[in-house]
Amino acid sequence: MSDGLKRYFLVISQAKTGTTTLGQVLPAVCPAGTYIAKFHDHRLRLVDPATTTPKKFAALQHDLGVLDGIRALNPETSRLVVVTAVRDPVARIYSHFFEKGVYPSQALRGTTEADWSDERFVETFRGDFRAMLKPLLRVELKFLTEILNDGLALEFPNLGFRGIADRMERVGPYARYQSGAIVGLVLPHDGLLATLRQALADLGVGAPEIPETVAYAGESRGFGRLYQAFMDQVPFPDKVLELAYRSPMPRLLYSPKEIVAMRQRWIDRWRTGGWQERLA
């Protein structure tokens, strides 16, 4: 894509959709100086330095500097490429719970997977999951409207963004949109890096050497068996499951039929106590 425009890359995606991986890979494969940052929520609120830790305050100052840099981009000569990944909302919420409610917990500290039976682990964290489920669902439901649509328009008025609606174009396994000087890449969490390679090549970045797989947090932290057992034995309540699949995020990539199939796979898993292929 030789249009003379300079492209800058910004990751804006929900937690547990591969943002850490994208934040590691993009700086290595994009042209020097064009990778900006990654955010889960780029709309930052001012904080009181008297009540904020120095580390958090320094991070906030850095992030505000990043946003100021984007606001200085010239839309006549530059494009901001916003990279977002989409994951099955139920799988993402389970993963987000483990990140926020399990791994930092006092109960898990100093233990290994071998110290836990599936039953004791599930009973220890079931109540916490129920308490956190609705707040985690709210994050899922509001991300498209509040972060991608309204957030990009309000934060970067210089780039002329007018929203994603009616601008989405499916390009093989991923989707792309353009509004003003913002180009959006919407990538599937499954097959994330292979799809990223294709999307970057389509933008003219070339065909960079990108690994094929993503390291998943549950397995990489040594609690993979317990992670799987928890998902097998702690289902979503029916109403919460219904709301999860009303999330606008999977609709960016998947057809209604594919979304129904995602939902049914979880129902089947909870009914049988595990994925069918794991039981075979």
DRENRO-495342 format. One record per atom (N, C-alpha, C): x, y, z; residue in three letters. Coordinates in steps of 0.2 Angstrom, whole numbers, padded with zeros to 4 digits, always signed. Layout:
BEGIN
XYZALA;...
This chain:
BEGIN
+0004-0006+0000MET;+0000+0000+0000MET;+0004+0006+0000MET;+0006+0009-0006SER;+0011+0014-0007SER;+0007+0021-0008SER;+0004+0024-0003ASP;+0000+0030-0004ASP;+0004+0036-0001ASP;+0010+0035+0002GLY;+0014+0040+0005GLY;+0012+0042+0012GLY;+0007+0038+0015LEU;+0005+0040+0022LEU;+0009+0036+0027LEU;+0011+0039+0032LYS;+0014+0036+0038LYS;+0009+0033+0043LYS;+0010+0026+0044ARG;+0005+0023+0048ARG;+0008+0022+0055ARG;+0004+0023+0060TYR;+0006+0022+0067TYR;+0001+0017+0070TYR;+0004+0013+0075PHE;+0000+0007+0077PHE;-0001+0008+0084PHE;-0008+0007+0086LEU;-0010+0008+0093LEU;-0015+0002+0094LEU;-0013-0002+0100VAL;-0017-0008+0102VAL;-0023-0005+0107VAL;-0029-0006+0105ILE;-0034-0005+0110ILE;-0039-0011+0110ILE;-0039-0015+0115SER;-0042-0021+0115SER;-0044-0023+0122SER;-0049-0027+0123GLN;-0051-0029+0130GLN;-0045-0033+0133GLN;-0045-0033+0140ALA;-0041-0038+0143ALA;-0042-0045+0141ALA;-0037-0049+0141LYS;-0037-0056+0139LYS;-0039-0058+0132LYS;-0037-0053+0128THR;-0039-0055+0121THR;-0032-0055+0117THR;-0026-0055+0120GLY;-0020-0056+0117GLY;-0016-0049+0117GLY;-0018-0044+0121THR;-0015-0038+0120THR;-0008-0038+0122THR;-0006-0042+0127THR;+0001-0043+0129THR;+0005-0045+0123THR;+0003-0050+0120THR;+0006-0053+0114THR;+0007-0048+0108THR;+0001-0044+0107LEU;+0001-0039+0102LEU;+0006-0034+0104LEU;+0007-0032+0110GLY;+0011-0027+0112GLY;+0019-0029+0112GLY;+0020-0036+0112GLN;+0027-0038+0111GLN;+0029-0039+0104GLN;+0024-0041+0100VAL;+0025-0043+0093VAL;+0026-0036+0088VAL;+0021-0032+0089LEU;+0020-0026+0084LEU;+0027-0022+0085LEU;+0030-0020+0090PRO;+0036-0016+0090PRO;+0041-0019+0086PRO;+0041-0026+0086ALA;+0047-0030+0083ALA;+0046-0030+0076ALA;+0040-0029+0073VAL;+0039-0031+0066VAL;+0036-0024+0062VAL;+0034-0019+0066CYS;+0032-0013+0062CYS;+0038-0009+0061CYS;+0038-0004+0056PRO;+0043+0000+0055PRO;+0045+0004+0061PRO;+0052+0005+0062ALA;+0054+0009+0068ALA;+0051+0015+0069ALA;+0049+0016+0076GLY;+0045+0022+0078GLY;+0038+0023+0076GLY;+0035+0017+0074THR;+0028+0018+0072THR;+0023+0014+0077THR;+0026+0010+0081TYR;+0022+0007+0086TYR;+0021+0012+0092TYR;+0015+0013+0094ILE;+0014+0018+0099ILE;+0013+0015+0106ILE;+0008+0011+0107ALA;+0007+0008+0114ALA;+0001+0003+0114ALA;-0001+0000+0119LYS;-0007-0004+0120LYS;-0011-0001+0126LYS;-0017-0001+0125PHE;-0022+0001+0130PHE;-0028-0004+0131PHE;-0030-0006+0137HIS;-0037-0009+0137HIS;-0042-0004+0138HIS;-0041+0002+0140ASP;-0046+0007+0141ASP;-0042+0014+0140ASP;-0042+0017+0134HIS;-0037+0023+0133HIS;-0040+0029+0135HIS;-0047+0029+0138ARG;-0050+0035+0141ARG;-0047+0036+0148ARG;-0042+0040+0149LEU;-0039+0040+0156LEU;-0042+0046+0160LEU;-0043+0044+0166ARG;-0046+0049+0171ARG;-0040+0052+0175ARG;-0041+0059+0176LEU;-0036+0062+0181LEU;-0036+0059+0188LEU;-0030+0059+0191VAL;-0029+0056+0197VAL;-0026+0061+0202VAL;-0027+0060+0208ASP;-0023+0065+0213ASP;-0017+0062+0215ASP;-0011+0065+0213PRO;-0004+0063+0214PRO;-0003+0062+0222PRO;-0007+0065+0226ALA;-0006+0064+0233ALA;-0008+0057+0236ALA;-0013+0054+0232THR;-0016+0048+0234THR;-0014+0042+0230THR;-0010+0044+0225THR;-0008+0038+0220THR;-0001+0036+0221THR;+0000+0030+0220THR;+0007+0028+0221THR;+0012+0031+0215THR;+0018+0032+0217PRO;+0022+0035+0212PRO;+0023+0031+0205PRO;+0023+0024+0206LYS;+0023+0020+0200LYS;+0017+0021+0196LYS;+0011+0021+0199LYS;+0005+0022+0195LYS;+0004+0029+0192LYS;+0007+0034+0196PHE;+0007+0041+0193PHE;+0011+0042+0187PHE;+0017+0039+0188ALA;+0022+0039+0182ALA;+0019+0036+0176ALA;+0016+0030+0177ALA;+0012+0027+0171ALA;+0007+0031+0168ALA;+0003+0034+0172LEU;-0002+0039+0170LEU;+0001+0045+0166LEU;+0006+0048+0168GLN;+0010+0053+0165GLN;+0012+0051+0158GLN;+0015+0045+0158HIS;+0017+0042+0151HIS;+0011+0041+0146HIS;+0006+0038+0149ASP;+0000+0037+0145ASP;-0003+0043+0142ASP;-0003+0049+0146LEU;-0006+0055+0144LEU;-0001+0058+0139LEU;+0005+0057+0139GLY;+0010+0059+0134GLY;+0009+0055+0128GLY;+0007+0049+0128VAL;+0005+0045+0122VAL;-0001+0048+0118VAL;-0006+0049+0122LEU;-0012+0052+0119LEU;-0011+0059+0116LEU;-0007+0063+0120ASP;-0005+0070+0117ASP;-0001+0069+0110ASP;+0003+0064+0110GLY;+0007+0063+0103GLY;+0002+0061+0098GLY;-0003+0057+0099ILE;-0008+0055+0094ILE;-0012+0061+0092ILE;-0014+0065+0097ARG;-0018+0071+0095ARG;-0014+0076+0091ARG;-0007+0075+0090ALA;-0003+0079+0086ALA;-0002+0077+0079ALA;-0004+0071+0078LEU;-0004+0068+0071LEU;-0007+0072+0066LEU;-0004+0073+0060ASN;-0007+0076+0055ASN;-0011+0072+0050ASN;-0018+0072+0050PRO;-0022+0068+0046PRO;-0021+0068+0039PRO;-0017+0073+0036GLU;-0016+0073+0029GLU;-0010+0069+0027GLU;-0006+0067+0032THR;+0000+0063+0031THR;+0001+0057+0035THR;-0004+0056+0039SER;-0003+0050+0044SER;-0010+0046+0045SER;-0009+0040+0046ARG;-0015+0036+0048ARG;-0013+0033+0055ARG;-0018+0032+0059LEU;-0018+0029+0065LEU;-0021+0022+0064LEU;-0017+0016+0065VAL;-0020+0010+0064VAL;-0022+0007+0071VAL;-0028+0006+0073VAL;-0030+0004+0079VAL;-0031-0004+0078VAL;-0028-0008+0082VAL;-0028-0015+0082VAL;-0032-0018+0088VAL;-0037-0021+0087THR;-0042-0024+0092THR;-0043-0032+0090THR;-0042-0036+0096ALA;-0044-0043+0095ALA;-0050-0044+0098ALA;-0054-0049+0095VAL;-0060-0052+0098VAL;-0060-0059+0100VAL;-0063-0060+0106ARG;-0062-0067+0109ARG;-0070-0069+0111ARG;-0071-0075+0110ASP;-0077-0078+0113ASP;-0078-0075+0120ASP;-0084-0071+0121PRO;-0085-0067+0127PRO;-0085-0072+0134PRO;-0087-0078+0133VAL;-0087-0082+0139VAL;-0080-0084+0141VAL;-0076-0086+0136ALA;-0069-0088+0137ALA;-0065-0082+0140ALA;-0067-0076+0137ARG;-0063-0070+0139ARG;-0065-0068+0146ARG;-0071-0069+0148ILE;-0073-0067+0155ILE;-0070-0072+0160ILE;-0070-0079+0159TYR;-0066-0083+0163TYR;-0059-0081+0164TYR;-0056-0080+0158SER;-0049-0078+0159SER;-0048-0072+0163SER;-0052-0067+0162HIS;-0052-0060+0165HIS;-0053-0062+0173HIS;-0057-0066+0175PHE;-0058-0068+0182PHE;-0052-0071+0185PHE;-0049-0075+0181PHE;-0043-0078+0184PHE;-0037-0073+0185PHE;-0037-0068+0180GLU;-0032-0063+0181GLU;-0033-0059+0187GLU;-0039-0057+0188LYS;-0041-0052+0193LYS;-0042-0055+0200LYS;-0045-0061+0200GLY;-0048-0064+0206GLY;-0045-0070+0208GLY;-0041-0074+0204VAL;-0038-0080+0206VAL;-0030-0079+0207VAL;-0027-0077+0202TYR;-0019-0077+0202TYR;-0017-0072+0208TYR;-0020-0067+0209PRO;-0017-0062+0215PRO;-0020-0064+0222PRO;-0024-0070+0222SER;-0027-0071+0229SER;-0023-0074+0234SER;-0024-0072+0240GLN;-0020-0075+0246GLN;-0021-0082+0246GLN;-0026-0085+0244ALA;-0027-0093+0244ALA;-0022-0096+0240ALA;-0021-0093+0234LEU;-0016-0097+0229LEU;-0009-0095+0231LEU;-0008-0090+0234ARG;-0001-0088+0235ARG;+0004-0094+0239ARG;+0009-0095+0236GLY;+0014-0100+0239GLY;+0012-0107+0237GLY;+0007-0109+0233THR;+0005-0115+0231THR;+0006-0117+0224THR;+0006-0123+0223THR;+0006-0126+0216THR;+0000-0130+0214THR;-0001-0131+0208GLU;-0006-0135+0205GLU;-0007-0142+0209GLU;-0002-0145+0211ALA;-0002-0151+0214ALA;-0005-0151+0221ALA;-0005-0145+0224ASP;-0008-0144+0231ASP;-0015-0144+0231ASP;-0018-0143+0225TRP;-0026-0143+0225TRP;-0029-0148+0221TRP;-0034-0151+0224SER;-0039-0155+0220SER;-0044-0151+0216SER;-0047-0153+0211ASP;-0051-0149+0207ASP;-0057-0147+0211ASP;-0060-0151+0216GLU;-0065-0150+0220GLU;-0064-0144+0224GLU;-0058-0144+0228ARG;-0057-0139+0233ARG;-0055-0132+0229ARG;-0052-0132+0223PHE;-0051-0126+0220PHE;-0057-0123+0217PHE;-0062-0127+0215VAL;-0068-0124+0212VAL;-0072-0121+0218VAL;-0073-0125+0224GLU;-0076-0122+0230GLU;-0073-0116+0232GLU;-0067-0115+0232THR;-0063-0110+0235THR;-0065-0103+0231THR;-0065-0104+0224PHE;-0066-0098+0220PHE;-0073-0097+0217PHE;-0077-0102+0218ARG;-0084-0101+0215ARG;-0088-0095+0217ARG;-0088-0093+0224GLY;-0091-0087+0226GLY;-0088-0081+0224GLY;-0082-0081+0223ASP;-0078-0075+0220ASP;-0080-0074+0213ASP;-0081-0079+0209PHE;-0083-0079+0202PHE;-0090-0076+0202PHE;-0094-0078+0206ARG;-0101-0076+0206ARG;-0102-0068+0207ARG;-0097-0066+0212ALA;-0098-0059+0214ALA;-0095-0055+0208ALA;-0090-0057+0205MET;-0086-0053+0199MET;-0090-0054+0193MET;-0094-0059+0192LEU;-0096-0060+0185LEU;-0100-0054+0182LEU;-0105-0051+0185LYS;-0108-0046+0182LYS;-0104-0040+0180LYS;-0099-0038+0185PRO;-0095-0032+0183PRO;-0090-0034+0177PRO;-0088-0040+0177LEU;-0084-0042+0171LEU;-0088-0042+0164LEU;-0095-0044+0165LEU;-0099-0044+0159LEU;-0100-0037+0157LEU;-0101-0032+0162ARG;-0102-0025+0160ARG;-0096-0022+0156ARG;-0090-0024+0157VAL;-0084-0022+0154VAL;-0085-0025+0146VAL;-0087-0031+0146GLU;-0088-0034+0139GLU;-0093-0030+0135GLU;-0099-0028+0138LEU;-0104-0025+0134LEU;-0103-0018+0132LEU;-0099-0015+0136LYS;-0098-0007+0135LYS;-0092-0006+0130LYS;-0088-0011+0129PHE;-0082-0009+0126PHE;-0082-0006+0119PHE;-0087-0009+0115LEU;-0087-0006+0108LEU;-0090+0001+0108LEU;-0095+0002+0111THR;-0098+0009+0111THR;-0094+0014+0115THR;-0092+0012+0121GLU;-0089+0017+0125GLU;-0081+0018+0124GLU;-0078+0013+0122ILE;-0071+0013+0121ILE;-0069+0014+0113ILE;-0071+0010+0109LEU;-0069+0011+0102LEU;-0073+0016+0098LEU;-0080+0017+0099ASN;-0084+0022+0096ASN;-0083+0029+0099ASN;-0086+0030+0105ASP;-0085+0036+0108ASP;-0078+0038+0110ASP;-0075+0033+0112GLY;-0068+0035+0115GLY;-0063+0038+0110GLY;-0063+0034+0104LEU;-0059+0037+0098LEU;-0061+0043+0096LEU;-0067+0044+0095ALA;-0070+0051+0093ALA;-0068+0057+0098ALA;-0069+0055+0104LEU;-0068+0061+0109LEU;-0061+0062+0110LEU;-0057+0057+0111GLU;-0049+0057+0112GLU;-0045+0061+0107GLU;-0047+0059+0100PHE;-0043+0061+0095PHE;-0047+0065+0090PHE;-0050+0071+0091PRO;-0054+0074+0087PRO;-0050+0076+0080PRO;-0044+0077+0081ASN;-0040+0079+0075ASN;-0040+0073+0069ASN;-0042+0067+0071LEU;-0042+0062+0066LEU;-0049+0061+0063LEU;-0054+0064+0064GLY;-0060+0064+0061GLY;-0064+0058+0061GLY;-0063+0054+0067PHE;-0066+0048+0067PHE;-0074+0049+0068PHE;-0078+0045+0065ARG;-0085+0045+0065ARG;-0088+0039+0067ARG;-0085+0034+0070GLY;-0088+0028+0072GLY;-0087+0022+0067GLY;-0088+0016+0070ILE;-0087+0010+0066ILE;-0093+0008+0062ILE;-0099+0010+0064ALA;-0105+0007+0061ALA;-0105+0008+0053ALA;-0107+0003+0050ASP;-0107+0003+0042ASP;-0101+0004+0039ASP;-0095+0004+0042ARG;-0089+0004+0039ARG;-0085-0002+0039ARG;-0087-0007+0042MET;-0084-0013+0043MET;-0083-0018+0037MET;-0078-0020+0035GLU;-0076-0024+0029GLU;-0073-0030+0031GLU;-0076-0036+0029ARG;-0073-0042+0031ARG;-0067-0044+0026ARG;-0061-0045+0028VAL;-0056-0047+0024VAL;-0053-0054+0026VAL;-0056-0059+0023GLY;-0054-0066+0025GLY;-0055-0067+0032GLY;-0050-0069+0036PRO;-0051-0070+0043PRO;-0052-0064+0048PRO;-0051-0058+0046TYR;-0051-0052+0050TYR;-0056-0047+0047TYR;-0057-0042+0050ALA;-0061-0036+0048ALA;-0057-0030+0048ALA;-0059-0025+0044ARG;-0056-0019+0044ARG;-0061-0013+0043ARG;-0060-0007+0046TYR;-0064-0002+0045TYR;-0060+0005+0044TYR;-0062+0010+0041GLN;-0059+0016+0041GLN;-0064+0022+0042GLN;-0062+0026+0046SER;-0066+0032+0047SER;-0061+0038+0048SER;-0061+0043+0044GLY;-0056+0049+0045GLY;-0049+0046+0044GLY;-0045+0048+0048ALA;-0038+0046+0048ALA;-0036+0039+0052ALA;-0042+0036+0054ILE;-0041+0030+0058ILE;-0043+0024+0054ILE;-0038+0019+0054VAL;-0039+0012+0051VAL;-0040+0007+0057VAL;-0045+0003+0057GLY;-0046-0002+0062GLY;-0045-0009+0059GLY;-0041-0013+0063LEU;-0040-0020+0061LEU;-0043-0024+0067LEU;-0048-0028+0065VAL;-0051-0032+0071VAL;-0049-0039+0069VAL;-0046-0042+0074LEU;-0043-0049+0073LEU;-0046-0054+0078LEU;-0046-0060+0075PRO;-0049-0065+0080PRO;-0044-0068+0085PRO;-0045-0069+0091HIS;-0041-0071+0096HIS;-0038-0078+0094HIS;-0042-0082+0091ASP;-0040-0089+0089ASP;-0036-0088+0082ASP;-0030-0090+0082GLY;-0026-0088+0076GLY;-0024-0081+0075GLY;-0023-0078+0081LEU;-0022-0071+0081LEU;-0015-0069+0077LEU;-0010-0072+0078LEU;-0004-0070+0075LEU;-0003-0071+0068LEU;-0006-0077+0066ALA;-0006-0078+0059ALA;-0011-0073+0055ALA;-0016-0071+0058THR;-0021-0066+0055THR;-0017-0059+0055THR;-0014-0058+0061LEU;-0010-0051+0061LEU;-0005-0051+0055LEU;-0001-0056+0054ARG;+0003-0056+0048ARG;+0000-0055+0042ARG;-0006-0058+0041GLN;-0010-0056+0034GLN;-0012-0049+0034GLN;-0015-0046+0040ALA;-0017-0039+0040ALA;-0011-0034+0039ALA;-0006-0036+0042LEU;+0000-0031+0041LEU;+0002-0031+0034LEU;+0003-0037+0031ALA;+0004-0038+0024ALA;+0000-0034+0019ALA;-0007-0034+0021ASP;-0012-0031+0017ASP;-0011-0023+0018ASP;-0008-0021+0023LEU;-0007-0014+0024LEU;+0000-0011+0021LEU;+0004-0016+0018GLY;+0010-0015+0015GLY;+0016-0015+0020GLY;+0015-0018+0026VAL;+0020-0018+0031VAL;+0025-0024+0029VAL;+0023-0028+0024GLY;+0027-0034+0022GLY;+0024-0040+0025GLY;+0028-0046+0025ALA;+0026-0052+0028ALA;+0031-0054+0034ALA;+0030-0050+0039PRO;+0035-0051+0045PRO;+0035-0058+0048PRO;+0041-0060+0051GLU;+0041-0066+0054GLU;+0038-0065+0061GLU;+0032-0069+0061ILE;+0028-0068+0068ILE;+0027-0076+0070ILE;+0028-0077+0076PRO;+0026-0084+0078PRO;+0019-0086+0077PRO;+0018-0092+0077GLU;+0011-0095+0076GLU;+0006-0095+0082GLU;+0009-0095+0088THR;+0004-0097+0094THR;+0005-0091+0099THR;+0000-0091+0103VAL;-0001-0087+0109VAL;+0000-0091+0115VAL;+0004-0088+0120ALA;+0004-0092+0126ALA;-0002-0090+0131ALA;-0006-0095+0133TYR;-0012-0093+0137TYR;-0010-0093+0144TYR;-0013-0088+0148ALA;-0011-0087+0155ALA;-0012-0093+0159ALA;-0018-0096+0158GLY;-0020-0102+0163GLY;-0014-0107+0163GLY;-0012-0109+0157GLU;-0007-0114+0156GLU;+0000-0112+0158GLU;+0001-0106+0156SER;+0008-0103+0157SER;+0010-0102+0164SER;+0005-0101+0169ARG;+0006-0100+0176ARG;+0006-0106+0180ARG;+0005-0112+0176GLY;+0006-0118+0180GLY;-0001-0121+0183GLY;-0006-0118+0181PHE;-0013-0120+0184PHE;-0018-0122+0179PHE;-0015-0125+0173GLY;-0019-0126+0168GLY;-0025-0131+0169GLY;-0023-0137+0173ARG;-0028-0142+0175ARG;-0034-0138+0179ARG;-0032-0134+0184LEU;-0037-0131+0188LEU;-0041-0126+0184LEU;-0038-0123+0179TYR;-0041-0118+0175TYR;-0047-0121+0171TYR;-0045-0127+0168GLN;-0050-0131+0164GLN;-0055-0134+0168GLN;-0054-0136+0174ALA;-0059-0139+0179ALA;-0064-0134+0181ALA;-0061-0128+0182PHE;-0066-0122+0184PHE;-0071-0121+0179PHE;-0068-0120+0173MET;-0073-0119+0167MET;-0078-0125+0166MET;-0076-0131+0167ASP;-0080-0137+0167ASP;-0086-0136+0172ASP;-0084-0134+0178GLN;-0089-0135+0184GLN;-0092-0129+0186GLN;-0091-0123+0184VAL;-0094-0117+0186VAL;-0097-0114+0180VAL;-0103-0115+0178PRO;-0106-0112+0172PRO;-0109-0105+0173PRO;-0110-0102+0168PHE;-0113-0095+0168PHE;-0121-0096+0170PHE;-0124-0092+0174PRO;-0131-0093+0174PRO;-0134-0091+0168PRO;-0140-0094+0166ASP;-0143-0093+0160ASP;-0144-0086+0157ASP;-0146-0081+0162LYS;-0147-0074+0160LYS;-0140-0071+0158LYS;-0135-0073+0162VAL;-0129-0070+0161VAL;-0126-0072+0154VAL;-0127-0079+0153LEU;-0125-0082+0147LEU;-0128-0078+0141LEU;-0134-0077+0141GLU;-0138-0074+0136GLU;-0135-0067+0134GLU;-0134-0063+0140LEU;-0131-0056+0139LEU;-0124-0057+0136LEU;-0120-0061+0138ALA;-0113-0062+0136ALA;-0113-0062+0128ALA;-0118-0066+0125TYR;-0118-0067+0118TYR;-0122-0062+0114TYR;-0125-0057+0118ARG;-0127-0051+0115ARG;-0122-0045+0115ARG;-0116-0047+0117SER;-0110-0042+0116SER;-0109-0040+0109SER;-0108-0034+0108PRO;-0107-0032+0101PRO;-0100-0034+0098PRO;-0096-0036+0103MET;-0089-0037+0100MET;-0088-0043+0096MET;-0091-0049+0097PRO;-0091-0055+0092PRO;-0094-0053+0086PRO;-0099-0049+0086ARG;-0103-0047+0080ARG;-0098-0044+0075ARG;-0093-0041+0077LEU;-0088-0038+0072LEU;-0085-0043+0068LEU;-0085-0049+0070LEU;-0081-0054+0066LEU;-0086-0060+0064LEU;-0091-0062+0068TYR;-0094-0068+0067TYR;-0101-0067+0065TYR;-0104-0072+0061SER;-0111-0072+0059SER;-0115-0074+0065SER;-0122-0073+0065PRO;-0126-0075+0070PRO;-0126-0082+0071PRO;-0125-0086+0066LYS;-0125-0093+0066LYS;-0119-0096+0070LYS;-0113-0092+0069GLU;-0107-0094+0072GLU;-0107-0092+0080GLU;-0110-0087+0081ILE;-0111-0085+0088ILE;-0116-0090+0092ILE;-0121-0092+0089VAL;-0125-0097+0092VAL;-0121-0103+0093VAL;-0117-0105+0089ALA;-0113-0111+0090ALA;-0108-0110+0095ALA;-0105-0104+0096MET;-0100-0103+0102MET;-0104-0104+0108MET;-0110-0102+0109ARG;-0114-0102+0115ARG;-0116-0110+0116ARG;-0118-0113+0111GLN;-0120-0120+0112GLN;-0114-0124+0114GLN;-0108-0123+0112ARG;-0102-0127+0114ARG;-0101-0126+0122ARG;-0102-0120+0125TRP;-0102-0120+0132TRP;-0107-0124+0135TRP;-0113-0123+0133ILE;-0119-0127+0136ILE;-0117-0135+0136ILE;-0115-0137+0130ASP;-0113-0144+0130ASP;-0107-0146+0134ASP;-0103-0141+0135ARG;-0097-0143+0140ARG;-0099-0143+0147ARG;-0104-0139+0149TRP;-0106-0139+0156TRP;-0111-0145+0157TRP;-0114-0147+0152ARG;-0118-0153+0153ARG;-0114-0159+0154ARG;-0109-0160+0150THR;-0105-0166+0150THR;-0099-0165+0155THR;-0097-0159+0157GLY;-0092-0159+0162GLY;-0085-0158+0158GLY;-0085-0156+0152GLY;-0079-0155+0148GLY;-0080-0155+0141GLY;-0075-0152+0137TRP;-0076-0152+0130TRP;-0076-0160+0127TRP;-0080-0161+0122GLN;-0081-0168+0120GLN;-0075-0171+0118GLN;-0070-0167+0115GLU;-0064-0170+0112GLU;-0059-0172+0118GLU;-0060-0169+0124ARG;-0056-0170+0130ARG;-0059-0177+0133ARG;-0066-0178+0132LEU;-0069-0184+0135LEU;-0068-0190+0131LEU;-0066-0189+0124ALA;-0065-0195+0120ALA;-0059-0199+0121ALA;
